[in-house]
Amino acid sequence: MAYSHVLLGAGEQPAEITVNRIGLSDLKDALRRGLDDFYAMPTHAMFLCAIYPIAGLLLARLAFGYSILPLLYPLAAGFALVGPLAALGLYELSRRREAGLETSASHAFDVIDSSSIGALVAMGLLLLGLFILWIAFANAIYIANFGYATPSSISGFLHDVLTTRAGWTLIIVGNAVGFLFAVLALAISVVSFPLLLDRDVGAAVALLTSLRVVQKNPLTMGAWGLIVAVLLFIGSLPAFLGLTIVTPVLGHATWHLYRKAVVSEASPHPTPHQKSSEKRYAAEFPAVLFPWSRSER
């Protein structure tokens, strides 16, 4: 059935996947390989086109009022929660390069035709839900300390946050809650998306495998999360320009981290969806966007 395929993959039984113990040297090597992939397949232009419209929209919103100001930091920090979803194309390019296949930028979208797309969408929705929940918590923490009033200016907002008891409560509690969200996002996604690109194992198996990797390598995965956070922070400082390099490198490196942490050769590879020649009708929209949901005829 389609739903069991989304959860458990193509096999008749849930895939048996081996999780390796890895160390700091493996993180260093994954970053080196990620940087090498970036040099071989420069994808900074893709992120340049994505980051600056988002930044521009936020700045435009600020120009017409400061209601979004309290959520700027949570939004910026929260984007890291959905980073694995945004990096799908990077994982695919690293996978293709490792396999000796063509690595043009257009192949970053090959995942759309993969038999794992249902599981990838399920995992993506989980991360998006986590992101929305984080923003809701961040907003609630701000309201609990400052009420519903909109900041009058950027300088006034910074003064209130940095020099008042309520402001420091907001900083401490907000970052503590954000840390918990970041740990949860890391645990469920550190290898799940690369695994689903590489093997048709289903969302449930991929998520549990990611949790097993973190459970077996808590210190190493903690160090990886710290590396990601520090690099994203450094990359965001010069007007977000550094993210056009940091984000692709981290995406490629995550693929190589997955290859070190997980042995999945016994599981089936995803297969491309067969192109159907039958006619489609307007009444079938949007169901036609989700071919895995159609029952077998």
Secondary structure per residue as TSV (DSSP state, phi and psi in degrees):
chain	resnum	aa	ss	phi	psi
A	1	M	-	360.0	155.2
A	2	A	H	-62.4	-41.3
A	3	Y	H	-69.7	-36.8
A	4	S	H	-66.8	-32.3
A	5	H	H	-64.9	-42.3
A	6	V	H	-60.6	-39.9
A	7	L	H	-84.9	-39.8
A	8	L	H	-117.8	-4.4
A	9	G	-	87.2	-164.7
A	10	A	S	-84.0	-21.6
A	11	G	S	-72.1	159.5
A	12	E	S	-71.2	-27.3
A	13	Q	S	-121.2	154.0
A	14	P	-	-54.8	139.0
A	15	A	-	-64.2	142.1
A	16	E	-	-97.8	114.4
A	17	I	-	-121.8	134.6
A	18	T	E	-93.0	134.4
A	19	V	E	-108.1	127.9
A	20	N	-	-93.4	158.3
A	21	R	-	-90.0	128.2
A	22	I	-	-124.8	162.0
A	23	G	-	-128.0	-174.3
A	24	L	H	-63.1	-32.0
A	25	S	H	-63.7	-32.0
A	26	D	H	-69.2	-36.3
A	27	L	H	-64.2	-42.6
A	28	K	H	-61.9	-42.5
A	29	D	H	-68.8	-37.3
A	30	A	H	-63.3	-41.4
A	31	L	H	-65.3	-39.6
A	32	R	H	-62.9	-44.8
A	33	R	H	-66.8	-36.0
A	34	G	H	-63.7	-40.6
A	35	L	H	-65.4	-38.7
A	36	D	H	-64.2	-40.7
A	37	D	H	-62.2	-40.3
A	38	F	H	-65.1	-40.2
A	39	Y	H	-63.8	-39.1
A	40	A	H	-76.9	-30.7
A	41	M	S	-133.2	71.3
A	42	P	-	-61.6	118.4
A	43	T	-	-118.2	16.7
A	44	H	H	-62.9	-30.5
A	45	A	H	-62.7	-36.3
A	46	M	H	-60.9	-43.0
A	47	F	H	-78.9	-27.5
A	48	L	H	-62.2	-39.9
A	49	C	H	-71.9	-24.6
A	50	A	H	-91.6	-39.4
A	51	I	H	-72.5	-44.3
A	52	Y	H	-71.5	-35.0
A	53	P	H	-61.6	-38.8
A	54	I	H	-63.7	-47.1
A	55	A	H	-62.0	-39.6
A	56	G	H	-63.9	-39.9
A	57	L	H	-64.0	-40.6
A	58	L	H	-65.4	-42.9
A	59	L	H	-65.4	-38.8
A	60	A	H	-63.7	-39.6
A	61	R	H	-64.0	-38.6
A	62	L	H	-64.7	-33.3
A	63	A	H	-64.3	-24.6
A	64	F	T	-104.0	6.1
A	65	G	-	155.1	161.8
A	66	Y	S	-107.8	18.4
A	67	S	T	-65.0	-27.4
A	68	I	T	-86.5	-10.4
A	69	L	H	-54.5	-45.8
A	70	P	H	-63.1	-19.1
A	71	L	H	-100.2	-0.4
A	72	L	H	-60.6	-48.4
A	73	Y	H	-64.9	-47.5
A	74	P	H	-58.9	-37.6
A	75	L	H	-65.2	-46.4
A	76	A	H	-63.1	-44.0
A	77	A	H	-69.2	-35.2
A	78	G	H	-71.9	-23.2
A	79	F	G	-59.9	-27.4
A	80	A	G	-64.8	-25.3
A	81	L	G	-65.7	-34.3
A	82	V	G	-101.0	10.4
A	83	G	H	-56.2	-43.2
A	84	P	H	-58.6	-33.2
A	85	L	H	-69.4	-42.1
A	86	A	H	-68.2	-22.3
A	87	A	T	-93.1	9.5
A	88	L	H	-54.2	-44.7
A	89	G	H	-62.8	-33.9
A	90	L	H	-68.3	-41.8
A	91	Y	H	-59.3	-43.1
A	92	E	H	-63.9	-41.3
A	93	L	H	-66.4	-40.1
A	94	S	H	-65.3	-38.9
A	95	R	H	-62.2	-44.6
A	96	R	H	-66.3	-40.5
A	97	R	H	-64.9	-41.6
A	98	E	H	-61.5	-35.4
A	99	A	T	-85.6	-1.2
A	100	G	T	77.4	23.1
A	101	L	-	-96.1	169.8
A	102	E	-	-63.4	141.7
A	103	T	-	-125.6	32.8
A	104	S	-	-66.0	155.9
A	105	A	G	-59.2	-28.4
A	106	S	G	-62.8	-26.2
A	107	H	G	-71.8	-11.2
A	108	A	G	-62.8	-20.7
A	109	F	G	-98.5	6.2
A	110	D	G	-62.8	-22.7
A	111	V	G	-59.6	-25.5
A	112	I	G	-61.2	-32.3
A	113	D	G	-93.5	5.5
A	114	S	B	-77.4	147.9
A	115	S	T	-68.3	-11.4
A	116	S	T	-88.6	2.9
A	117	I	H	-61.8	-34.9
A	118	G	H	-62.1	-43.8
A	119	A	H	-67.5	-37.9
A	120	L	H	-64.9	-40.7
A	121	V	H	-63.8	-41.3
A	122	A	H	-61.3	-44.6
A	123	M	H	-66.8	-37.8
A	124	G	H	-63.3	-41.6
A	125	L	H	-64.4	-35.3
A	126	L	H	-62.8	-44.6
A	127	L	H	-67.5	-39.9
A	128	L	H	-62.6	-39.9
A	129	G	H	-62.3	-39.6
A	130	L	H	-64.2	-40.7
A	131	F	H	-62.9	-46.2
A	132	I	H	-63.2	-40.2
A	133	L	H	-64.1	-39.2
A	134	W	H	-62.9	-44.6
A	135	I	H	-63.2	-39.0
A	136	A	H	-63.6	-42.6
A	137	F	H	-64.6	-44.4
A	138	A	H	-61.2	-41.4
A	139	N	H	-66.0	-40.1
A	140	A	H	-64.6	-38.8
A	141	I	H	-65.1	-40.5
A	142	Y	H	-64.6	-46.1
A	143	I	H	-63.1	-37.2
A	144	A	H	-63.1	-27.2
A	145	N	H	-100.8	-31.0
A	146	F	H	-123.8	-3.8
A	147	G	T	78.8	-164.7
A	148	Y	T	-94.1	-1.8
A	149	A	-	-67.1	139.8
A	150	T	-	-80.8	135.0
A	151	P	-	-55.8	141.1
A	152	S	S	-80.6	-25.0
A	153	S	-	-162.9	166.0
A	154	I	H	-65.8	-44.6
A	155	S	H	-64.3	-39.8
A	156	G	H	-65.7	-38.9
A	157	F	H	-64.0	-46.8
A	158	L	H	-62.6	-38.9
A	159	H	H	-62.0	-45.1
A	160	D	H	-64.9	-39.0
A	161	V	H	-73.0	-40.1
A	162	L	H	-91.7	-14.8
A	163	T	H	-124.2	5.3
A	164	T	S	-120.2	158.8
A	165	R	H	-62.1	-41.5
A	166	A	H	-62.7	-37.6
A	167	G	H	-63.9	-43.9
A	168	W	H	-71.8	-30.9
A	169	T	H	-62.9	-43.1
A	170	L	H	-59.1	-45.4
A	171	I	H	-63.1	-48.8
A	172	I	H	-69.5	-50.6
A	173	V	H	-67.8	-42.7
A	174	G	H	-60.5	-45.3
A	175	N	H	-69.6	-33.7
A	176	A	H	-65.3	-44.7
A	177	V	H	-66.6	-41.1
A	178	G	H	-61.3	-36.5
A	179	F	H	-62.6	-41.2
A	180	L	H	-63.7	-41.4
A	181	F	H	-63.4	-41.0
A	182	A	H	-64.9	-41.0
A	183	V	H	-63.3	-43.1
A	184	L	H	-63.8	-44.5
A	185	A	H	-63.1	-41.5
A	186	L	H	-62.3	-44.2
A	187	A	H	-63.0	-38.2
A	188	I	H	-91.2	-10.1
A	189	S	H	-128.7	-1.8
A	190	V	T	-61.2	-34.0
A	191	V	T	-128.3	-2.8
A	192	S	H	-65.7	-43.1
A	193	F	H	-69.3	-46.4
A	194	P	H	-59.7	-37.5
A	195	L	H	-62.7	-42.6
A	196	L	H	-68.5	-29.2
A	197	L	H	-70.4	-34.1
A	198	D	H	-86.9	-34.2
A	199	R	-	-138.9	145.1
A	200	D	-	-90.2	77.3
A	201	V	-	-110.2	-10.3
A	202	G	-	91.1	156.5
A	203	A	H	-65.8	-40.7
A	204	A	H	-64.3	-43.6
A	205	V	H	-65.9	-42.1
A	206	A	H	-63.6	-42.9
A	207	L	H	-64.4	-45.8
A	208	L	H	-64.8	-35.4
A	209	T	H	-64.7	-41.2
A	210	S	H	-61.7	-42.5
A	211	L	H	-63.4	-37.7
A	212	R	H	-65.9	-37.7
A	213	V	H	-61.8	-44.6
A	214	V	H	-67.5	-39.8
A	215	Q	H	-63.9	-38.6
A	216	K	H	-79.9	-24.4
A	217	N	-	-130.3	58.8
A	218	P	H	-63.1	-43.5
A	219	L	H	-69.0	-42.4
A	220	T	H	-65.3	-42.4
A	221	M	H	-69.1	-33.9
A	222	G	H	-63.1	-41.8
A	223	A	H	-64.1	-38.8
A	224	W	H	-64.2	-43.1
A	225	G	H	-60.9	-39.4
A	226	L	H	-66.2	-41.7
A	227	I	H	-60.2	-46.4
A	228	V	H	-60.4	-46.7
A	229	A	H	-62.3	-44.8
A	230	V	H	-65.8	-44.5
A	231	L	H	-66.0	-39.6
A	232	L	H	-65.0	-38.5
A	233	F	H	-64.6	-46.9
A	234	I	H	-62.6	-41.7
A	235	G	H	-66.3	-25.5
A	236	S	H	-84.8	-12.9
A	237	L	T	-66.6	-51.5
A	238	P	T	-80.7	72.0
A	239	A	T	56.1	36.5
A	240	F	T	69.1	2.1
A	241	L	T	-62.7	-38.7
A	242	G	T	-64.4	-23.2
A	243	L	H	-65.6	-23.8
A	244	T	H	-68.1	-15.9
A	245	I	H	-107.0	-45.9
A	246	V	H	-61.4	-44.9
A	247	T	H	-62.7	-49.0
A	248	P	H	-62.3	-39.7
A	249	V	H	-62.5	-44.6
A	250	L	H	-64.2	-38.1
A	251	G	H	-62.5	-48.6
A	252	H	H	-63.6	-39.9
A	253	A	H	-64.3	-34.8
A	254	T	H	-62.4	-37.2
A	255	W	H	-59.3	-46.0
A	256	H	H	-70.4	-29.7
A	257	L	H	-65.0	-42.9
A	258	Y	H	-57.9	-43.5
A	259	R	H	-64.4	-29.2
A	260	K	H	-81.2	-32.5
A	261	A	H	-88.9	-22.3
A	262	V	E	-129.6	136.8
A	263	V	E	-113.0	115.1
A	264	S	-	-130.4	21.8
A	265	E	T	-61.2	-24.5
A	266	A	T	-78.2	-9.1
A	267	S	S	-93.3	152.7
A	268	P	-	-73.7	146.9
A	269	H	-	-73.6	151.9
A	270	P	-	-63.5	150.9
A	271	T	-	-118.6	146.7
A	272	P	B	-66.9	143.7
A	273	H	-	-66.0	137.2
A	274	Q	-	-71.5	135.7
A	275	K	-	-72.7	125.9
A	276	S	-	-90.9	139.6
A	277	S	-	-95.3	-3.5
A	278	E	S	-71.7	152.5
A	279	K	-	-73.0	147.2
A	280	R	-	-111.1	148.6
A	281	Y	-	-121.0	154.5
A	282	A	G	-58.4	-31.9
A	283	A	G	-66.2	-18.2
A	284	E	G	-82.7	-10.2
A	285	F	T	-75.6	137.7
A	286	P	T	-95.6	11.4
A	287	A	G	-58.3	-29.9
A	288	V	G	-66.8	-15.8
A	289	L	G	-76.8	-12.2
A	290	F	-	-126.4	73.9
A	291	P	G	-63.4	-23.2
A	292	W	G	-71.2	-15.2
A	293	S	G	-86.5	-10.7
A	294	R	S	-79.1	140.1
A	295	S	-	-75.8	154.1
A	296	E	-	-69.0	139.5
A	297	R	-	-102.3	360.0
